[in-house]
Amino acid sequence: MAIKSRFLISTTLILLLTCFFSWLSMRVLAEDIIGSWVERYAEKQVRYDKVRTLLPLIQEVNLSKEFANLNALTLWAKNPHDDNLKAQALQETEKFRPRFSDGSYFIALKGNDRYYYSDGEKPINSDYYRYTLDASKNSDAWFYGIMEKNLDLHLNVNPDVELGVVKLWSDVLIREGDEVLGVVGTGLDLSTFLNQMVEKQDIYSAILFTSPEGSIQLYQNEALISFSSLTNESNNQKCIFKLLDDEASHALLKSTYALAKESPNHVETAVVKKDGVRQLASVIYIPEIDWFQVNFIDINNFLPFTEFSGLLIVFAISLVFALLIVYLLLAVIVTKPIAELESSIRALGENQYKAPKLSRFAGPEIKRLVAHYRNISKTLLSYQQELEEKVATRTAELSRLSKRDPLTELYNRRGFEMHMADYMQKWESARTPFGLINVDVDRFKSINDQYGHGAGDLVLQRIADYLIEIVGENGEVSRWGGDEFLILVKQADVASLALISKQLLGKSNPLIVDIKSQNVTIQFSVGSALVQEEDTLADILHRADKAMYAVKFAGRD
Ligand SMILES: Nc1nc2c(ncn2[C@@H]2O[C@H](COP(=O)(O)OP(=O)(O)OP(=O)(O)O)[C@@H](O)[C@H]2O)c(=O)[nH]1
């Protein structure tokens, strides 16, 4: 795999790993930040919600307590059948009534089991009597339950069957000493109360108020409110724990309730699973009304992790840019110069020098490498050129030697045959007559025998010069073998051939060679032939040879 690809793959892997771990650490960091922000926010929100939501309620409770302590009311409660006391009591309570925010109150007396209610409307009957309480009726169980449990204060959400409304009741006992005389209180219209609660509710959190057992007393979703919590079996109640998704969350919230109860008005928190998401439950116990307030905050919704995704995208884009820059740098500094070097080396393989072009950004190591390569390649090329020249010279020399006789430097038989083949090809078109003269040295053996082989060689060289001299520019001399020579006469006719032959026969001016200070006359037998139509080289040679031998043997007679 190419360096570039390897580098790209490994860098991409490294960057992906970096991205992954950055994402992980960012996630952990973001969760920590979100967690701590949510906790701080929750603590403030819980306290704020407590004051905001419960202030009117607590105000009503306090008014109810004050109402229960009205002297005239206590006197009447002790003597419920005394009409005078009743009249005095109702006069007092009617004076008190406008102080309740709902402008209504109820009085339920133990002595006569009667329930009185006033809301400012003209009463059906003058004494505000509405109905008689019945211990066997489920709808009246709250009254007997409060008295039985001796609860000084009880907040209760309960439908008033007779009045046909659901109210948030603050029930307070009328007592004289330890004696319980009845229950009084006021009711807030639940729907109005809940609407106010929802209107003012923070968008991130849901507030619930529950009894210590967890039954929901106030919640924006009215359907989940547990009515008459005092009298219902806890299993049937609409319980806060049942809003949670799993057992672990259930147990955690319960233990948080226990912690909150240990330190009233102190906010305890727990992360639970509700409605399929993680939520921070902030729990505070409000001893004044013996309720727990719970705020649920959807952590992700409060500060969604997606808020951080922008950062992550910026990070990822930066990484991609970094990768691109690294890739480009790698190309400019390393891979492009290496590719240049490679193409130059390839050209060198074909005996061409192609200088590698390097940009000024190429890495210094590569520049040094290329500089070494340039020197080596130039040396290599000059060696090669030198070698080729030597080979060419040697080849030419060999070719020359293969065609020339080393002793006389004349064409040897092979060289002359090749030369004649060319010559005859040209002659085919030019048709300029030529001739061949066969020259054989007479009794050359005796020269060797008499003066030695070396002397014989010198004589042969001398003969070669002599023959060249005789034929001049118009001829070419070759050594046909041993002491036999062939002369090509280029522009020839019978007369010119006869003239040369006559000169060679040397009757008037023979060749005299000085051998070891002795003048030795060299004599030749000569035969010539003029080229004829349709002749081959062999044909002319044959005729010249024949003519020469005819002369030689004729001379011996
Ligand atoms: N020194 C020397 N002698 C050579 C060379 N080539 C051939 N000879 C000799 O030339 C002689 C040729 O002898 P022959 O063919 O009998 O010819 P000849 O002695 O001239 O006799 P005829 O031709 O019949 O007159 C031989 O003795 C060869 O050894 C050479 O290169 N150098």
The ligand as an SDF file (V2000), in Angstrom:
LIG
                    3D

 32 34  0  0  0  0  0  0  0  0999 V2000
   55.7380  -15.7360  -44.5640 N   0  0  0  0  0  0  0  0  0  0  0  0
   54.5060  -16.0970  -44.8750 C   0  0  0  0  0  0  0  0  0  0  0  0
   54.3260  -17.1290  -45.6890 N   0  0  0  0  0  0  0  0  0  0  0  0
   53.0650  -17.4540  -46.0930 C   0  0  0  0  0  0  0  0  0  0  0  0
   51.9470  -16.7570  -45.6060 C   0  0  0  0  0  0  0  0  0  0  0  0
   50.8450  -17.3110  -46.1820 N   0  0  0  0  0  0  0  0  0  0  0  0
   51.2760  -18.3290  -46.9620 C   0  0  0  0  0  0  0  0  0  0  0  0
   52.5900  -18.4130  -46.9160 N   0  0  0  0  0  0  0  0  0  0  0  0
   53.4020  -19.3500  -47.5930 C   0  0  0  0  0  0  0  0  0  0  0  0
   53.2880  -19.1730  -48.9930 O   0  0  0  0  0  0  0  0  0  0  0  0
   53.6700  -20.3380  -49.6360 C   0  0  0  0  0  0  0  0  0  0  0  0
   52.8060  -20.6550  -50.7890 C   0  0  0  0  0  0  0  0  0  0  0  0
   53.2770  -21.7440  -51.3790 O   0  0  0  0  0  0  0  0  0  0  0  0
   52.6860  -22.2880  -52.6540 P   0  0  0  0  0  0  0  0  0  0  0  0
   51.2180  -22.2490  -52.6730 O   0  0  0  0  0  0  0  0  0  0  0  0
   53.3170  -23.5860  -52.8730 O   0  0  0  0  0  0  0  0  0  0  0  0
   53.1980  -21.3050  -53.7400 O   0  0  0  0  0  0  0  0  0  0  0  0
   54.6100  -20.9740  -54.3300 P   0  0  0  0  0  0  0  0  0  0  0  0
   55.6840  -21.4100  -53.3970 O   0  0  0  0  0  0  0  0  0  0  0  0
   54.5990  -19.5030  -54.5190 O   0  0  0  0  0  0  0  0  0  0  0  0
   54.5770  -21.7950  -55.5540 O   0  0  0  0  0  0  0  0  0  0  0  0
   53.8780  -21.3960  -56.9000 P   0  0  0  0  0  0  0  0  0  0  0  0
   52.7400  -20.5850  -56.6260 O   0  0  0  0  0  0  0  0  0  0  0  0
   53.5580  -22.6580  -57.5410 O   0  0  0  0  0  0  0  0  0  0  0  0
   54.8720  -20.5530  -57.6330 O   0  0  0  0  0  0  0  0  0  0  0  0
   53.6540  -21.4450  -48.5900 C   0  0  0  0  0  0  0  0  0  0  0  0
   54.9400  -21.8850  -48.2750 O   0  0  0  0  0  0  0  0  0  0  0  0
   53.0680  -20.7590  -47.3690 C   0  0  0  0  0  0  0  0  0  0  0  0
   53.6040  -21.2330  -46.1810 O   0  0  0  0  0  0  0  0  0  0  0  0
   52.1670  -15.6860  -44.7480 C   0  0  0  0  0  0  0  0  0  0  0  0
   51.2570  -15.0290  -44.3240 O   0  0  0  0  0  0  0  0  0  0  0  0
   53.4570  -15.3820  -44.4420 N   0  0  0  0  0  0  0  0  0  0  0  0
  1  2  1  0
  2  3  2  0
  2 32  1  0
  3  4  1  0
  4  5  2  0
  4  8  1  0
  5  6  1  0
  5 30  1  0
  6  7  2  0
  7  8  1  0
  8  9  1  0
  9 10  1  0
  9 28  1  0
 10 11  1  0
 11 12  1  0
 11 26  1  0
 12 13  1  0
 13 14  1  0
 14 15  2  0
 14 16  1  0
 14 17  1  0
 17 18  1  0
 18 19  2  0
 18 20  1  0
 18 21  1  0
 21 22  1  0
 22 23  2  0
 22 24  1  0
 22 25  1  0
 26 27  1  0
 26 28  1  0
 28 29  1  0
 30 31  2  0
 30 32  1  0
M  END
$$$$
